Amino acid sequence: MRLVPTPEQRELRDAVRSFLAAASPMPAVRRAMESEPGHDPEVYRRLTGELGLTGLTVPEERGGTGAGHAELAVVLEETGAALLPGPFLATTLAAILLTETGEKEILAGVAAGTTTATVVLDGNRALNGAEADVVLTIDGDRVLARTDGERRPLRTLDPTRRQALVEPGGEVAAVSAAGIARARDLFAVAVAAEQLGVLRASLEAIVAYSRIRVAFNRVIGSYQGVKHRLADMHCTLEQAESIFRYAAWAADEAPAELPGAAALAQAYLGRACFEVASGSLLLHGGIGFTWEHDAHLYYKRAKADEVLLGPPRVHRARLADLLEL
C-alpha cells in the first residue's frame, strides 16, 4: 500500500497548482462566479484541452490519458483549494460514470475537453446542469443521457458552483449493479479529494492570518486558546489526509476495499472539511464574515460539498452495513 504521493504525482500537483495560481487566483474566482456563465470559459478550456485533465482517468483506447484515480485526486485537491468555479468536478463525475458504462462517443468528447457533462446526484439536481452539454442520470441499472430539455437554474449556497434542475433523457447504456456501485464509490473519492483541498486551504489561511493579526499588542497566534484550536484543526487535517489517501489507493489498487474506504472518506472528510472551514472563518473574527473576505467562500463550498453525495450520516450508515455492525 502506497499512501505517499509519487514523484510524478507531486509534479502533477505542482503543475496544476501553478496553473491555477496564475489563471484563477481568488480575485479571478470572484469575477468568474459573478459573470453570466459562472466561470471563466478560457480557464476551463485550458484546463481540459491544454492540460487534458477531464480525460485523466479515461482509458487511452477511449481517448483519455489512462492515469489512475490517485492522479485525479491530486488534481481535484488543487481545484478544491483554489475554489475553481465551473463544471470541472461535474464533468469529472460524468467521465467516471461513462467509463463504467463502456460508452464511447460522449466519453471521447469529455476526454478531449470539447464536451461538458454532469450527473444528476439527488432527485433532478445536477451540478452545472444549466450549462452542461450532456446530463447523465442513473436510473436503476441504466444510465440516461439528455442534451436538450428544460434546465432550471437553482439559487444555491455556494456561489462558486452552480446547480440546476433537469429532466432525465434517453438510455445510453445498461450497467451492472456492481458498475453503478463502483461509480458511486469513485464519486465519493473524487469529492473527498476536493474536500481535502478546501480543508487544507482553510487551515493555511487562518494560520497565516494568526501570524500577522495583532490584538492587545500580541499576534493572535500567540494566545493559548488560538494555538489549541489551530492544533486541533491540524490534527483533523492529518487524519483526513490519511483516510483520503487510503481511499484513493483503494480506487486504483484494491477494488474489494473501495466501498468501505469510500464510505469512510465521505463520513469523515465531509464533516472535517466543514468544521475546519467554519473554524477558520470564526478565528478570522469580524473580517471573516464580510463579503470581501474569502473565508465565507470556503465555508460555503465546504457545506455544499458535505451534503453533495448525501449527509455524513448516510455514509456512516453504509459503512456500518459494510462492517456488519
C-alpha positions in Angstrom: 0.0 0.0 0.0 1.4 3.4 -1.0 -0.2 6.4 0.7 2.6 8.9 -0.1 2.3 10.7 -3.5 4.8 9.6 -6.1 7.3 12.0 -7.7 5.1 12.0 -10.8 2.0 12.9 -8.7 3.9 15.7 -7.0 5.0 17.1 -10.4 1.3 16.9 -11.5 0.3 18.7 -8.3 2.9 21.5 -8.8 1.8 22.0 -12.4 -1.9 22.3 -11.6 -1.2 24.5 -8.6 1.0 26.8 -10.7 -1.6 26.9 -13.4 -4.4 27.8 -11.1 -2.4 30.4 -9.2 -1.7 32.2 -12.5 -5.0 31.6 -14.3 -7.6 31.6 -11.5 -6.5 33.4 -8.3 -9.2 34.4 -5.9 -9.9 37.8 -7.5 -10.5 36.0 -10.8 -12.7 33.4 -9.0 -14.9 36.2 -7.7 -15.2 37.8 -11.2 -16.0 34.5 -12.7 -18.6 33.5 -10.2 -20.5 36.8 -10.8 -20.3 36.5 -14.6 -23.1 35.2 -16.7 -21.6 31.7 -17.3 -20.5 31.5 -13.6 -16.9 30.5 -14.6 -14.2 31.6 -16.9 -14.6 29.5 -20.2 -11.0 30.2 -21.2 -9.6 28.8 -17.9 -11.8 25.7 -18.3 -10.8 25.3 -22.0 -7.1 25.4 -21.0 -7.7 23.0 -18.0 -9.4 20.4 -20.2 -7.6 21.0 -23.5 -4.1 22.2 -22.8 -3.7 20.1 -19.7 -6.2 17.4 -20.7 -7.5 16.9 -17.1 -11.0 15.7 -17.9 -9.6 12.7 -19.6 -7.2 11.8 -16.9 -8.8 8.5 -15.8 -10.3 7.7 -19.2 -8.6 4.7 -20.8 -6.2 5.5 -23.7 -8.2 3.4 -26.2 -11.2 5.7 -25.5 -9.4 9.0 -25.9 -8.0 9.6 -22.4 -4.7 9.6 -20.6 -5.3 6.3 -18.7 -4.0 7.6 -15.4 -5.3 6.4 -12.1 -7.8 7.9 -9.6 -4.9 8.8 -7.3 -3.7 11.2 -10.1 -7.2 12.6 -10.4 -7.3 13.1 -6.7 -4.2 15.2 -6.9 -5.9 17.5 -9.4 -9.2 17.8 -7.5 -7.4 18.6 -4.3 -5.8 21.6 -6.0 -9.0 22.7 -7.8 -10.8 22.5 -4.4 -8.1 24.5 -2.7 -8.4 27.2 -5.4 -12.2 27.1 -5.3 -12.2 26.7 -9.1 -15.6 27.8 -10.5 -17.2 25.9 -13.3 -18.1 22.4 -14.5 -14.8 20.6 -13.9 -15.9 18.4 -11.0 -19.3 17.8 -12.7 -17.6 16.7 -15.9 -15.1 14.5 -13.9 -18.0 12.7 -12.3 -19.6 12.2 -15.7 -16.3 10.8 -17.1 -16.2 8.3 -14.2 -19.8 7.1 -14.9 -19.3 6.9 -18.7 -16.1 4.9 -18.2 -18.1 2.4 -16.1 -20.8 2.1 -18.8 -18.5 1.4 -21.7 -19.9 4.3 -23.7 -17.5 5.8 -26.2 -19.0 8.7 -28.2 -19.8 11.1 -25.3 -16.8 10.0 -23.4 -14.5 10.8 -26.3 -15.8 14.4 -26.2 -15.4 14.7 -22.5 -11.8 13.4 -22.6 -11.0 15.8 -25.4 -12.4 18.7 -23.4 -15.0 19.6 -26.1 -18.0 18.2 -24.2 -19.1 19.3 -20.7 -21.2 16.8 -18.8 -22.8 16.4 -15.4 -24.5 13.7 -13.4 -27.8 14.1 -11.6 -27.0 13.4 -7.9 -30.2 14.0 -6.0 -33.6 13.9 -7.4 -33.3 16.1 -10.6 -30.5 18.3 -9.2 -27.2 18.5 -11.1 -24.0 20.4 -10.7 -23.7 22.9 -13.5 -26.8 21.4 -15.0 -27.7 24.6 -16.9 -24.5 24.9 -18.9 -23.7 21.2 -19.4 -23.8 19.8 -22.9 -24.9 16.3 -21.6 -26.8 15.5 -18.5 -26.5 11.9 -17.2 -29.0 10.2 -14.8 -28.6 6.9 -13.1 -31.9 5.0 -13.3 -31.6 1.6 -11.7 -29.2 -0.3 -13.8 -29.4 2.2 -16.7 -27.7 5.5 -17.4 -29.8 8.0 -19.2 -28.5 11.0 -21.2 -30.1 14.2 -22.2 -28.7 17.0 -24.4 -31.8 19.2 -24.5 -34.9 19.8 -22.4 -35.6 22.3 -19.7 -32.8 23.4 -17.3 -34.0 25.4 -14.4 -31.1 27.1 -12.5 -31.2 27.0 -8.7 -30.2 29.5 -6.2 -27.5 27.8 -4.1 -25.4 28.3 -1.0 -22.1 28.1 -2.9 -21.8 31.0 -5.3 -18.7 29.4 -6.9 -20.5 26.4 -8.4 -24.0 26.5 -9.8 -26.7 23.8 -9.9 -29.9 23.3 -11.9 -33.0 21.0 -12.0 -33.0 18.9 -15.1 -35.2 16.1 -16.6 -33.8 12.6 -17.4 -33.3 11.7 -21.0 -32.9 8.6 -23.2 -30.9 5.5 -22.4 -27.1 5.5 -23.0 -26.3 2.0 -21.7 -27.3 -0.7 -19.3 -24.8 -1.1 -16.5 -24.5 -3.8 -13.9 -25.4 -3.0 -10.3 -21.7 -3.5 -9.4 -20.7 -1.0 -12.1 -23.2 1.6 -10.7 -22.0 1.0 -7.1 -18.4 1.3 -8.2 -19.1 4.6 -10.0 -20.8 6.0 -6.8 -17.8 4.9 -4.7 -15.5 6.7 -7.1 -17.7 9.8 -6.9 -17.2 9.7 -3.1 -13.4 9.6 -3.6 -13.4 12.4 -6.1 -15.5 14.7 -3.8 -13.3 13.8 -0.9 -10.3 15.0 -2.8 -11.9 18.3 -3.3 -12.8 18.4 0.4 -9.2 17.8 1.4 -8.1 20.7 -0.7 -10.7 23.0 0.8 -9.8 21.9 4.3 -6.1 22.4 3.7 -6.6 25.9 2.1 -8.9 27.0 5.0 -6.3 25.9 7.6 -3.4 27.6 5.7 -5.4 30.8 5.5 -6.1 31.1 9.2 -2.5 30.0 10.2 -1.2 32.8 8.0 -3.7 35.3 9.5 -2.8 34.3 13.1 0.8 35.3 12.4 0.0 38.9 11.4 -3.2 39.9 13.3 -2.4 41.8 16.4 -4.8 42.1 19.4 -3.8 43.7 22.7 -0.2 44.2 21.4 0.2 40.4 20.6 -0.3 38.4 17.4 -3.4 36.3 18.0 -1.4 33.1 17.2 0.5 33.6 20.4 -2.7 33.1 22.5 -3.1 29.7 24.0 -6.8 29.4 23.0 -5.9 30.1 19.4 -2.9 27.7 19.4 -5.1 24.9 20.8 -7.7 25.5 18.1 -5.2 25.5 15.3 -3.5 22.4 16.7 -6.9 20.6 16.7 -7.5 21.7 13.1 -4.1 20.4 12.1 -4.8 17.0 13.7 -8.1 16.9 11.7 -6.2 17.6 8.5 -3.7 14.8 9.2 -6.5 12.3 9.9 -8.4 13.4 6.9 -5.4 13.1 4.6 -4.7 9.5 5.9 -8.3 8.4 5.3 -8.4 10.0 1.9 -5.1 8.6 0.7 -6.3 5.1 1.6 -9.5 5.7 -0.4 -7.6 6.9 -3.4 -5.2 3.9 -3.2 -8.2 1.5 -3.0 -9.8 3.1 -6.0 -6.8 2.0 -8.1 -5.4 -1.0 -6.4 -7.9 -2.7 -4.1 -11.5 -2.9 -5.6 -12.7 -5.0 -2.8 -11.7 -2.4 -0.2 -13.1 0.6 -2.2 -16.7 0.5 -0.8 -15.6 0.8 2.8 -12.8 3.2 2.1 -15.1 5.5 0.0 -17.8 5.4 2.7 -15.3 6.2 5.4 -13.8 9.1 3.3 -17.2 10.8 2.9 -18.3 10.1 6.5 -15.1 11.7 7.9 -14.0 14.3 5.3 -17.4 15.9 4.8 -17.7 16.9 8.4 -14.0 17.6 8.9 -13.8 19.9 6.0 -16.8 21.9 7.2 -15.6 22.1 10.8 -12.1 23.4 9.7 -13.6 25.9 7.2 -16.1 27.1 9.9 -13.3 27.4 12.5 -11.2 29.3 10.0 -14.0 31.8 9.4 -14.6 32.3 13.1 -11.0 32.7 14.1 -10.7 35.4 11.4 -13.1 37.4 13.6 -15.4 40.1 12.1 -13.4 40.4 8.9 -14.2 36.7 8.1 -17.9 37.5 7.9 -17.5 40.2 5.3 -18.3 39.7 1.6 -14.9 41.0 0.7 -13.1 38.2 2.6 -12.6 34.7 1.1 -13.3 32.8 4.3 -17.0 32.7 3.7 -16.5 31.2 0.2 -14.5 28.3 1.6 -17.2 27.9 4.3 -19.9 27.7 1.7 -18.0 25.3 -0.6 -17.3 23.1 2.4 -21.0 22.9 3.4 -22.2 22.3 -0.2 -19.6 19.5 -0.6 -20.6 18.0 2.8 -24.1 17.2 1.5 -23.4 16.8 -2.2 -23.5 13.0 -2.1 -25.8 12.9 1.0 -25.1 14.0 4.5 -22.4 12.2 6.6 -25.0 10.1 8.4 -25.8 8.3 5.1 -22.1 7.3 4.6 -21.8 6.3 8.3 -24.8 4.0 7.9 -23.4 2.5 4.8 -20.0 2.0 6.5 -21.8 0.3 9.4 -23.6 -2.0 7.0 -20.4 -2.9 5.2 -18.7 -3.7 8.5 -21.8 -5.7 9.6 -22.3 -3.5 12.7 
